[in-house]
Amino acid sequence: MRHNGRWRTAILAAGVLTLAACGGGADKGGGSGPGGLTVPKIDKLASLGAGEGSVNIVSWAGYVEDGTTDKAVDWVTPFEKETGCQVNNKVAATSDEMVTLMKTGEYDVVSASGDASLRLIYGGDVAPVNTSLLSSYQDVFDGLKNKVWNSVDGVAYGLPHGRGANVLMYRKDTVNPPPTSWAAVFDPNSPYKGKITAYDSPIYIADAALYLMKTKPDLGIKNPYALDDKQFEAAVSLLKEQNKAIGEYWSDYTKEVQAFKAGNSVLGTSWQVIVNLAQADKAPVDAVLPTEGATGWSDTWMISSKAKHPNCGYLWMNYIVSPKANAQVAEWFGEAPSNRLACEQTAAKDHCKTFHADDESYLDQVWYWTTPLARCVDGRTDVTCKDYAAWTQAWTTIKG
Amino acid sequence: MTSLGSYLHRHPRLRLAGLLSAPLLWLVVAYLGALAVLLVSAFWTVNGFTGGVVRRFSLQNFRTLLAEEVYRAVTLRSIGVAAAVTVLCVVLAVPMAFFMAKVASARARHALVIAILTPLWASYLVKAYAWRILLANGGPIDTLLGGPGHGPGYGLPATVIVLSYLWLPYMILPIYAGLERLPDSLLEASADLGARAGRTFRAVVLPMLVPSIFAGSIFTFSLSLGDYIAVQIVGGKTQLIGNLVYANIGAANNLPFAAAIATVPVVIMVIYLFAVRRSGALEEL
């Protein structure tokens, strides 16, 4: 009997010790919240050396093509021949996957969207770039330089790659009159109820916030990615109302093309590339940039703070934003190039016009995806904003 | 070699240990270990911004899970879908399996078994996307039912239909196996005693089939409960438990909360297994 009791105590003690060790040890992410975040100090590359022979890339599908998808689509091989850097590419499906992959330290460069870039910067996963080592940087549109999603305090953390706006797509044969405002998708009593579509990501909350920014000025929204409690609540309840009229949410763009072609969806947010694909597929669709403006995406090539091949990384960033390669990617993916000289290199001469690459008045109305932070990204200091974790939880609630 | 062989022969326990250690290791480390990690990480949290996991015990995830109404609604919806899929599969599978086991000729029986197994060789995604096209506005099913908008469209009913289609073979096969073991003489005896077909089915066949049906339902129920792809493709705006897990891993990078949500179907399945254990279904698997 006494024996048993002692054993039990011993096991209990061991358990407690293990728990304590777990609790006290490997506590990497804890501590100060996003409110008191500072950017880890990381030095940028001082000078460019010889290539290391290879470069590991994390990218969006369609950004790094070596001819395996389509024989004619190949801008990796010329780069490898020119620099001797062998390209190893890893395609990521979401911004969050990109963040996770970059945390491993296995990769040198990443094509980060604005809803990933700040997390990478503040997480210390990417280094500032030395723009004087990147000759392509000078030809990048000024409207893309030193933005909140690719720089901190005037320090550039990457080379802008390309951008696009989330437009309002509609079927010309059913939606009459053609919509001019996002009000069309936020009306719970819309005549197109059940056939409205929306983008399936927490970042879509910004679309509602943008609409409220223009229609409910007393909420005081200055930036759709900086929402305090009251503003966030308003955006979420608007989306909950919208949910009643939604037919389906989309994140896979082929699904969206098919839904519009069949008529399951007739109205909703979309990308220019989807509009083009649907039109090529003979779907009677068109798209507008609504009067309120729109949210959008702007991707940036960033270099890892733990890059094992920094020189090849720089060579790649410089190459992929150079006029010819930038034009090829922009055309293949369907977005506006970031290099102003790329517009002359595209196979379709009106590509830059279609995607409004040099139309600053069009692009001025675009609010690019930015990671929402507790420290408001619009510069307010008297309130805390809802961070991305809160956005994600709310998105689940919205979909119900 | 011979000395080792005779040594093992003299020590049967050692022989058994050598034989079982590899699969046991796999079971304990890869299978139960993963479940244990899942359970432990459900009590951790995530730093909302950098995405780093905070390894400190907290009940916060479970508190959110219980407090937020949306998780209750999604759980109930998922159970509903799994139950509906299971019922639909039973309704379709019992006559099909009965025909295969008792009516069809030996040759036709083989052909039918192959026909039922063949869809399992095609990719899940291909089948789900094929259903997306079938169910599209003005697609084949709409046309069959009288024009665009007459079919079920995308949504909860479409999800139940597609999941039933996907998991039907897992219901047919155990029922078919159960019926094959049912002696024909019982059916003849029932007929000799004056029972019509319907009565024979209700009084003789069905009671003996219950364990097989429950065995099949374990597959259809658990597979439906965990599914998140079919519902993304044909479910319209519907979300099930699987979608919440996926969204928290993919979009939110909140592994601990995903783990907490993932414990919900585990608990439901444990309860379900305990419930069907009494029917003897586990012996049928």
Chai-1 contact restraints between the chains, C-beta under 6 A:
chainA,res_idxA,chainB,res_idxB,connection_type,confidence,min_distance_angstrom,max_distance_angstrom,comment,restraint_id
A,G23,B,R56,contact,1.0,0.0,6.0,A-B,restraint_1
A,A26,B,R55,contact,1.0,0.0,6.0,A-B,restraint_2
A,D27,B,R55,contact,1.0,0.0,6.0,A-B,restraint_3
A,K28,B,G52,contact,1.0,0.0,6.0,A-B,restraint_4
A,G29,B,N47,contact,1.0,0.0,6.0,A-B,restraint_5
A,G29,B,T50,contact,1.0,0.0,6.0,A-B,restraint_6
A,G29,B,G52,contact,1.0,0.0,6.0,A-B,restraint_7
A,G29,B,V53,contact,1.0,0.0,6.0,A-B,restraint_8
A,G29,B,V54,contact,1.0,0.0,6.0,A-B,restraint_9
A,G30,B,V54,contact,1.0,0.0,6.0,A-B,restraint_10
A,P34,B,F49,contact,1.0,0.0,6.0,A-B,restraint_11
A,T94,B,G250,contact,1.0,0.0,6.0,A-B,restraint_12
A,D96,B,A251,contact,1.0,0.0,6.0,A-B,restraint_13
A,D96,B,N253,contact,1.0,0.0,6.0,A-B,restraint_14
A,V99,B,G51,contact,1.0,0.0,6.0,A-B,restraint_15
A,G123,B,T50,contact,1.0,0.0,6.0,A-B,restraint_16
A,I246,B,K237,contact,1.0,0.0,6.0,A-B,restraint_17
A,G247,B,G236,contact,1.0,0.0,6.0,A-B,restraint_18
A,E248,B,Y154,contact,1.0,0.0,6.0,A-B,restraint_19
A,E248,B,G236,contact,1.0,0.0,6.0,A-B,restraint_20
A,E248,B,K237,contact,1.0,0.0,6.0,A-B,restraint_21
A,Y249,B,K237,contact,1.0,0.0,6.0,A-B,restraint_22
A,A262,B,A136,contact,1.0,0.0,6.0,A-B,restraint_23
A,A262,B,N137,contact,1.0,0.0,6.0,A-B,restraint_24
A,G263,B,N137,contact,1.0,0.0,6.0,A-B,restraint_25
A,N264,B,N137,contact,1.0,0.0,6.0,A-B,restraint_26
A,D387,B,G48,contact,1.0,0.0,6.0,A-B,restraint_27
A,A389,B,G48,contact,1.0,0.0,6.0,A-B,restraint_28
A,T392,B,A252,contact,1.0,0.0,6.0,A-B,restraint_29
A,T396,B,V70,contact,1.0,0.0,6.0,A-B,restraint_30
A,T397,B,V70,contact,1.0,0.0,6.0,A-B,restraint_31
A,K399,B,Q239,contact,1.0,0.0,6.0,A-B,restraint_32
